[in-house]
Amino acid sequence: MNQNKKSLALAVLATSDWLKDYPETLQQQLVSEGRMVHLAAGEWAQAEGDDRSGLFVVIDGSLHSYCAAPGGRAVMIGIVGPGVVLGHTTRYSGGPRLVTAVCVEPSLLLEISEASLDRVAMKSPEVWRAIAGFAYGHTRSALQMAAEVISLKPRQRLAARLLATVDGGEAIERPVLKISQELLGEMMGLTRKTINVHLSEFERDGLVCLGYSQIELRDIEGLDQIANS
C-alpha cells in the first residue's frame, strides 16, 4: 500500500467516531489487512441485496446511499463521507447488504474483508466491539431520521438533516455536502421548492453557502439552534 494513502487512512480512522476511542494498534492492523479501492464518480461501492460480506471505510470523497422503496423505487437516504463505514459482517449481522452506495466524486475506500477482520481479531478482539458500535450508530441514525420526519417542521427538519449528514464523519470546520437541492428534498420527503426557500433563508443569514450541487455549512451552531428550536 502506498505510504501516503496509508497515512491518510490512519488519519481518517483516528478521527472517526467508531475508532477514535480504540488503540492506535487496532487502526494500524485494519489498514495493514485492508486494501485501498479507487472508485470513479458514478461507480457503485456496494449494491442493495449484495451478499458479499466485509466492510468499506470511506477515506476520501463522498457517496450517496439509496434504499429500495415501495413501487420499485430507489430513494436517497444519506450522504456518506470520510470516516463512515459501509457494509456488514456475518458474524454480527446476516443477510444481504441493505443499501446501495454510489460515488458522487472520485473516492478512495479502505476495503476490509471478513477474513481480514478475523485475522485482526486474533490480535485485537476488541474489533468486534467496535463493529457492534458502528452498527448501533447506523440504527440510531435511522431512528433519528424517522423522528425528524414525524416531529419537525420543514425548516427545522432541513437544519437537522444538514447537521446529521456530517455527524460521525471526519471533523471539518466548514464541511461541504455534495448534493443537489432536488436530491436533498427527496431524502427528506420535501419538494425542491420548499428546500430552495429555506436554504435561501439560511444563506441570507450566513448559515450556509450554496454552490452548484453543493452546500457549504458555515455556522454549525446556528443550524443546531434552528433544529432544536
N, C-alpha and C positions, 0 to 999 in steps of 0.2 A: 504494500500500500504506500502511495506517495506520502512523504513525510508532512507536506503542507496540508494534505487532506486529513491525515491522521490527527494533526494538531488542531485543525478546525473541528473535527468530530469530537475530540476530547473536550474542547472548549464549550461546545454546544451541550454535551452530556453533563458537564459540570454545573451548568446553569439551568438545566431543565428541571421542572418540578418533580419529575419522578425519580431522578437520581442525585439531585443536589445534596441530599442528606445521607448518601451512602459513601463508603470508602472510595477513594480515587482508584484503588486497585480494581474495583469492580468495573468502573468505566473503562479502564485500560484493557481489561480482559475482553469486554464486549467489542471494543474497537479492533482488537487483535484477531478475534474469532470471526468478526463480520467481514463483509465485502462492500466496497463502495459501488453504487449504481448511479450512472448518469442517465437522466431522462430528459427528453426534449419537451417543449411546450406542446400540450395536446396528448402526450403519451400517458397511458394508464399505469399507475403503480400497483394497483390491485383492482379486482372486479368483484362485485357482489355475487355471492354464490360460488366463488373460487374456494376449493377445498385445500389449497396449499396452506400449510402452517408456517409459523415463524413471524418475525417482527420486521418492520421497517421503521427507522427513525429518520425524520427529516433533518438534514444537516444544513442545507441551503436551498433557497427557492420557496415556492408555495404551491399548494394543491387545493382543489375544491373537492369536497366529498358529497356523494349523492346516494340516495336510498330509494328503493322501489316504493311506489305509492299505488293505491287502488286505481284501476283503469289502465294499468300497464305503463304508467308514467314514472319517470325518474326525477326526483326533486332534490335540489341542493339543500344540504343540511349544515354545512360548515366550511370554514376556511382552515387549512392546515399549514402551519409554518414551522420554522426551525425548533427542534426540541420535542415536537409532538410525535407520539408513537402510533403506528398503524399495525393492523394485523392482530393475531392472537396465537396462543399456544394450546395444543390439545390437552396438555397436562392440566390446565385450569379451565379451559372452555372448549367444548366440542362444537362440531358443526361448521358450515362454510362461513366465509367472510361476510360481514354484514353490510359493508358499504363499498362503493366504487370510488376510487381516488384518482383524479386526473390532474396532471401538472398544468398550472397556469403559466409558468415560465420555465426555462431550463432549471432543473433541480438536481440536487445531489442527495442521495439517500444511503443510509447505512442499513444493509440487509443482514439480519442475524437469523440463521435457520434454527429449527428446533434442535437439531443435532448439536449445533454450536452452543446453544443455550444449555444443553445437558453437560457439555464439557466445561462451560463456565461454572455451572452449579457444583461440580466436583470440588472446585477450589473455593467458590463463593456461593454457598447455598442460599444466601440472602437474596439472590437474584429472583427467586420465586416470590418472595415477599414484595420486591419492587414491582414485579409484573402484576401481582394481585392489586397493588396500589394504583397503577395506571388504569387497570380495568375498572376499579371503583371510581376513579376520576371520570372516565367516559360515561359511566352510569349517572354520576352526579350532574354532568354537563347536559345529558339528555333530559333529566328531570327539570333542570333549570330552564331549558328551552321551553318545555311544556308549561312550566309555571309562568313564564313571561307571556306566552300566548294567552293563557287563561286570565291573568290578573292585571296586565299592564295596558295602558292606552298606547296608541301608536308611537307618540313622541318618546315616552318612557321606554317602550319596548325597543325602539331603534337605538337609543343610547345604551341600553343594557346589552343588546346584541353586539354592538360595536366593541364594547369592553370585553365581552365573552370571547370574541374571536382572537384576542391577544392574550387571554388568560392562560397560563400554563406553558407558554412558549418562551423563546429567548427574550430576555429583558431588553427593550429598546425604548429610548426616551420618547421618540415620536414614531411609533410604528405606522407602516403603510400597508393598507389592505388592498390586495389586487382583486377587485370585484366591481362589476358594473352595478348601477342602481337598479336595473331590471332584475339581476340575479339576487341582489340583496333583498329586494321586495319578495321574490319567490321564496327565499329562505325564511322569511318572516310572515308569509301569508298576507302581504300588503301590496297595493298597487304601486307601480313605478311613480305615478303622480304623487301619491302620499309620501313615498320615500323622498322624492325630489323636494317637496315643500319643506319637510323637516330638516333635511340635510342643508338646504339653502339657509335656513334659520341658524343651524349650527355653525355654518361657515361665517355668516354675518357676525355671530357672537364670538368668533375666534376659537371655536372648539375643534373644528376640522378644516382641512384644505382639500378641495375637490379637484381631481385631475381626470384624465381620460381613463376610465375603468379602474380608478384607484381612489382611495380615501386616506389621507394622512390624518392621524389623530394627534391633535396639538395640545389638548387640555384634558387629560385623563380625569383629573379631579372634578372638572366642570361637568363632564359627561356622567360621572358617578353621582353627582348631586341630582342631575335630572333623572337618572334611572331610579333613584331612591326617593324621589320627591312624591 
